[in-house]
């Protein structure tokens, strides 16, 4: 079972909500992006994306 980073998920959910409410993003666009994310997570590039995100979050954690 993959591990989920709850704070990252909350931050992304808050960003999606903000963009839908204030940024003019339509719900249909958000659903298409979410679907793309699910397909991307099941592809061969998923480990590379995961590694890159872990590197970025680790770097940001060291700044604070």
PEKA-V35381 format. One record per residue. N is the residue number from 1. RES is the residue in one letter. PSI is psi in degrees with one decimal (NA if undefined). OMEGA is omega in whole degrees, 0 to 359 (* if undefined). D_FIRST is the distance of its C-alpha to the first C-alpha in Angstrom with 1 decimal. Layout:
((N;RES;PSI;OMEGA;D_FIRST) (N;RES;PSI;OMEGA;D_FIRST))
This chain:
((1;X;128.7;181;0.0) (2;X;148.9;178;3.8) (3;X;136.8;179;6.5) (4;X;138.4;177;9.3) (5;X;100.7;187;12.8) (6;X;-44.9;179;14.6) (7;X;-36.9;178;18.1) (8;X;-41.5;179;17.6) (9;X;-40.1;178;16.4) (10;X;-41.1;179;19.5) (11;X;-43.0;179;21.7) (12;X;-37.8;178;20.8) (13;X;-40.7;178;21.3) (14;X;-40.8;178;24.6) (15;X;-43.5;180;25.7) (16;X;-42.3;178;25.0) (17;X;-45.3;180;27.0) (18;X;-43.2;180;29.8) (19;X;-35.5;177;30.1) (20;X;-37.7;183;30.3) (21;X;-45.3;189;32.9) (22;X;-27.9;187;35.0) (23;X;-3.0;179;34.2) (24;X;8.2;177;35.1) (25;X;133.0;180;31.7) (26;X;154.8;178;31.5) (27;X;-38.4;180;28.7) (28;X;-38.3;178;28.7) (29;X;-42.0;179;28.2) (30;X;-38.5;179;25.2) (31;X;-37.9;177;23.6) (32;X;-43.4;179;24.3) (33;X;-39.5;178;22.8) (34;X;-42.4;177;19.6) (35;X;-41.8;176;19.5) (36;X;-39.6;179;20.2) (37;X;-39.9;178;17.3) (38;X;-41.5;178;14.9) (39;X;-37.5;178;16.7) (40;X;-38.0;180;16.8) (41;X;-23.2;181;13.0) (42;X;4.1;183;13.0) (43;X;177.9;181;16.0) (44;X;-18.6;181;17.0) (45;X;-8.7;183;18.0) (46;X;-43.9;179;14.7) (47;X;-35.9;179;14.4) (48;X;-41.3;178;18.0) (49;X;-42.0;180;17.5) (50;X;-44.1;179;14.7) (51;X;-42.6;180;17.1) (52;X;-42.8;179;20.0) (53;X;-38.4;177;18.6) (54;X;-38.1;178;17.7) (55;X;-44.3;181;21.3) (56;X;-45.6;181;22.9) (57;X;-33.4;175;21.3) (58;X;-40.3;179;22.2) (59;X;-41.6;178;25.7) (60;X;-33.7;178;26.1) (61;X;-31.5;180;25.1) (62;X;-21.7;179;27.8) (63;X;-33.6;186;30.4) (64;X;NA;*;30.2))
